[in-house]
Amino acid sequence: MRDKSEDIASTTMANALIKLMLISIITSWGMFLQLSNAFAIINRSLGPSTKACHRARTTPHDDTSSHAETTASSQLSQVSRRDTLASAISLIPATGIMSSFSSTVAVADDDNEGRLIQFDVANLDGIEGNTGSFTIKTHPSWAPRGVQRFEELTQSGFWSGCRFFRVLPGFVSQFGINGNPSTQAKWRDKSIADDTVKVSNRRGTVVFATSGPNTRTTQIFINTGDRNNFLDKQGFSPFGEVISGMDVVDRFYSAYGEGYPQGKGPNQALIQIQGESYLNKNYPKLSFITNAQIIN
């Protein structure tokens, strides 16, 4: 006949084993969910990255030839995929269940830094005599190399006469090829290293266009859309923001559409080679900068 204390001990041991098994099952299931979520994120991100690169030439390239354009698209796609994979894997913790994923980059609070640059613009809406101005504030803490180059170009008078040659409403307005080919040629090989992306590509931020890693020279775009944060993962680092005059930015002439070869708009290579003569003859309605100056 079994002792009652032995039955109690057996029951206690059985309960303990059951608890251990339940804990093991729950832990394993939690890890499975984490891995499943991580790979789901990877699959979602890898698909749209290719699609995004082909939506109206979504990526703001600094193009000088069709070869550069093709190479840039390939490089940016590879960078986007590699970064997405690393980000997703890094979200898997040692314990616990991954709750969410966000690509939003925090915005720094640095109201007392940077310079104010005012841009005066003509040909708003493509109409001669329509003028306006907007002001950009630079943020060295966001992208120090980008700010230094932007201010250097401003102080040299580079922006005067520059056309907004690629204006896609709800996406970007791009400029930064000087109308004098000899002036543009002086900067063509003076590329700067990339800055880390610290601020998201939200509406109103100002960013250098590229043709791949570490290729920023003179081309700039203003984000005019509210859904451009996918550019963060592709390495586009905002260095400033439009603090006044976004209503003017929204009036840059846009009817020429996407640039060559995806659209009927200006060919960036020909702008660099022929300058104002090419634009005046073929795209006379483009809005352009008449003056840019540091005002603080």
C-alpha positions in Angstrom: 0.0 0.0 0.0 1.4 3.4 -1.1 2.1 6.1 1.5 -0.1 9.2 1.1 3.0 11.4 1.2 4.4 9.5 -1.8 1.2 10.2 -3.8 1.5 13.9 -2.9 5.2 13.9 -4.0 4.4 12.2 -7.3 1.6 14.6 -8.0 3.8 17.6 -7.2 6.6 16.2 -9.5 4.1 15.5 -12.3 2.7 19.1 -12.0 6.2 20.5 -12.1 7.0 18.5 -15.2 3.8 19.6 -16.9 4.7 23.3 -16.1 8.2 22.8 -17.5 6.7 21.3 -20.7 4.2 24.2 -21.0 6.9 26.8 -20.5 9.1 25.1 -23.2 6.2 25.0 -25.6 5.3 28.6 -25.0 8.9 29.7 -25.4 9.3 27.7 -28.7 6.1 29.2 -30.0 7.2 32.7 -29.2 10.5 32.2 -31.0 8.6 30.8 -34.0 6.3 33.8 -34.1 9.4 36.1 -33.9 11.1 34.4 -36.8 7.9 34.3 -38.9 7.3 38.0 -38.3 10.9 38.8 -39.2 10.8 36.9 -42.4 7.4 38.3 -43.3 8.9 41.8 -42.9 11.8 40.9 -45.2 9.5 39.5 -47.9 7.3 42.6 -47.7 10.2 44.9 -48.0 12.1 43.1 -50.7 9.2 43.2 -53.1 8.2 46.9 -53.0 11.9 48.0 -53.1 12.1 46.9 -56.8 8.7 48.2 -57.5 9.4 51.5 -56.0 12.6 52.0 -58.0 10.5 51.8 -61.2 7.5 54.0 -60.2 8.0 57.2 -62.2 11.8 56.7 -61.6 11.0 56.9 -58.0 14.6 57.3 -56.8 15.9 60.9 -57.3 19.0 60.1 -59.3 21.8 62.5 -60.3 22.0 61.1 -63.8 24.7 62.0 -66.4 24.2 59.0 -68.7 22.0 56.0 -69.3 24.7 53.8 -67.9 24.9 55.8 -64.7 21.1 55.5 -64.4 21.1 51.7 -64.8 24.0 51.3 -62.4 22.4 53.5 -59.8 19.1 51.6 -59.9 21.0 48.3 -59.4 23.1 49.6 -56.6 20.2 51.3 -54.7 18.2 48.1 -55.0 21.0 46.0 -53.5 21.6 48.5 -50.7 17.9 48.6 -49.9 17.7 44.7 -49.7 20.8 44.4 -47.6 19.7 47.1 -45.1 16.2 45.6 -44.9 17.5 42.1 -44.1 19.9 43.5 -41.4 17.1 45.6 -39.9 14.6 42.8 -39.7 17.1 40.3 -38.2 18.2 42.8 -35.6 14.6 43.1 -34.3 14.6 39.5 -33.0 15.3 39.7 -29.2 16.7 37.0 -26.9 13.3 36.7 -25.2 9.8 38.1 -25.7 7.8 38.5 -28.9 8.6 41.2 -31.5 5.7 43.6 -31.5 6.1 46.0 -34.5 8.4 47.3 -37.1 8.9 51.0 -38.1 11.0 52.6 -40.8 10.4 56.1 -39.5 13.5 57.9 -38.5 13.4 60.3 -35.6 13.6 64.0 -36.3 16.3 65.9 -34.3 15.5 69.0 -32.3 18.1 71.6 -33.3 16.3 74.9 -33.8 19.4 77.0 -32.9 21.7 75.5 -35.5 22.2 75.9 -39.3 21.8 78.7 -41.8 18.8 80.2 -43.5 19.0 80.4 -47.3 16.4 82.3 -49.3 15.7 81.3 -52.9 13.9 83.6 -55.3 12.1 81.9 -58.1 10.7 82.9 -61.5 8.3 81.3 -64.0 6.0 79.9 -61.3 3.3 77.8 -62.9 5.3 78.2 -66.1 4.2 81.8 -66.5 6.7 84.6 -67.1 6.4 87.3 -64.4 5.1 84.9 -61.7 7.7 85.0 -58.9 8.0 83.9 -55.3 10.5 82.8 -52.7 11.1 80.0 -50.3 13.5 79.6 -47.4 15.6 76.5 -46.5 17.1 75.9 -43.1 20.2 73.7 -42.9 20.7 71.2 -40.1 24.4 70.2 -39.6 23.5 67.6 -37.0 21.3 65.8 -39.6 23.9 65.6 -42.4 27.1 67.6 -41.8 28.8 66.8 -45.2 25.6 67.7 -47.1 25.2 71.0 -45.2 28.8 72.0 -45.9 28.4 71.3 -49.6 25.0 73.0 -49.9 26.3 76.2 -48.2 29.5 76.1 -50.3 27.4 76.0 -53.5 25.2 78.9 -52.1 28.2 81.1 -51.3 29.7 80.5 -54.8 26.5 81.7 -56.5 26.0 78.3 -58.1 22.2 78.3 -57.8 21.5 81.4 -59.9 19.8 80.4 -63.2 19.3 76.7 -62.1 16.1 75.2 -63.4 13.7 72.9 -61.6 14.1 70.3 -64.3 12.3 67.4 -62.7 9.1 68.3 -60.9 6.8 65.4 -60.0 3.8 66.7 -57.9 3.4 64.7 -54.7 6.9 63.3 -54.9 9.9 65.6 -55.5 11.1 68.8 -57.2 14.7 68.4 -58.4 17.3 71.0 -59.4 21.0 71.6 -59.2 22.5 71.5 -62.7 24.0 74.9 -63.5 23.0 76.5 -66.8 26.6 77.2 -67.7 28.3 73.9 -68.8 31.7 75.1 -67.7 30.5 76.0 -64.2 28.8 72.6 -63.9 32.0 70.8 -65.1 34.0 72.3 -62.2 31.8 70.3 -59.7 31.2 67.1 -61.6 34.0 65.2 -60.1 33.8 66.8 -56.6 31.6 64.2 -55.0 31.2 64.0 -51.3 30.9 61.0 -48.9 27.4 59.9 -47.8 25.9 61.1 -44.5 24.0 58.7 -42.2 20.3 59.0 -42.6 19.1 60.6 -39.3 15.9 62.2 -40.4 13.1 60.8 -42.5 12.3 62.0 -46.0 9.1 63.8 -45.0 7.5 66.6 -47.0 9.6 69.8 -47.1 12.9 68.1 -46.4 15.8 68.9 -48.7 18.1 66.1 -49.9 21.0 65.5 -52.3 20.3 63.3 -55.3 22.8 60.5 -56.1 23.9 58.0 -58.7 25.0 55.5 -56.1 26.9 55.5 -52.8 29.2 58.5 -52.1 28.3 60.3 -55.4 26.6 63.5 -54.2 27.8 66.6 -56.1 25.3 69.4 -56.8 21.8 68.0 -57.5 19.2 68.6 -54.9 15.6 67.6 -54.5 12.8 68.9 -52.2 10.4 66.2 -50.9 6.9 67.3 -51.8 5.2 64.0 -51.0 4.0 62.6 -47.6 5.0 59.0 -48.4 8.7 59.4 -49.3 10.0 57.6 -46.2 10.9 54.6 -48.3 13.9 56.7 -49.5 15.4 56.5 -46.0 16.4 52.9 -46.5 18.0 53.8 -49.9 20.5 56.2 -48.2 18.9 59.6 -49.0 19.9 61.8 -46.1 18.0 65.1 -45.6 20.3 68.0 -44.6 17.7 70.7 -44.3 14.0 71.7 -44.7 11.9 74.3 -46.2 10.6 76.4 -43.3 8.6 78.9 -45.4 7.3 79.0 -49.0 6.2 75.4 -49.6 3.2 77.0 -51.4 5.8 78.4 -53.8 7.5 75.0 -54.2 4.2 73.5 -55.1 3.9 76.0 -58.0 7.1 74.9 -59.8 6.1 74.1 -63.4 5.5 70.4 -63.7 3.7 69.7 -67.0 6.9 68.4 -68.7 6.7 65.4 -66.4 9.4 62.7 -65.8 12.7 63.2 -67.4 14.3 61.3 -70.3 14.3 58.3 -70.9 11.3 57.4 -68.7 9.4 60.5 -69.8 9.4 63.5 -72.1 11.1 65.8 -69.7 14.6 67.2 -69.8 17.6 64.9 -70.4 20.0 65.5 -67.5 23.1 64.7 -69.6 22.1 67.2 -72.2 21.5 69.9 -69.6 25.1 69.3 -68.4 26.5 69.5 -71.9 24.4 72.2 -73.5 23.1 74.1 -70.5 20.6 76.9 -70.8 20.5 76.8 -74.6 19.0 73.3 -74.5 16.5 74.1 -71.8 15.4 77.5 -73.3 14.8 75.9 -76.7 13.0 72.7 -75.5 11.6 73.5 -72.0 11.0 77.2 -71.8 8.4 77.0 -69.1 10.6 75.5 -66.4 10.6 77.5 -63.1 14.1 78.7 -62.2 16.1 80.3 -59.4 17.0 84.0 -59.9 18.9 84.4 -56.7 19.9 82.5 -53.6 21.5 84.0 -50.5 22.2 83.3 -46.8 20.0 85.6 -44.7 21.3 84.9 -41.2 
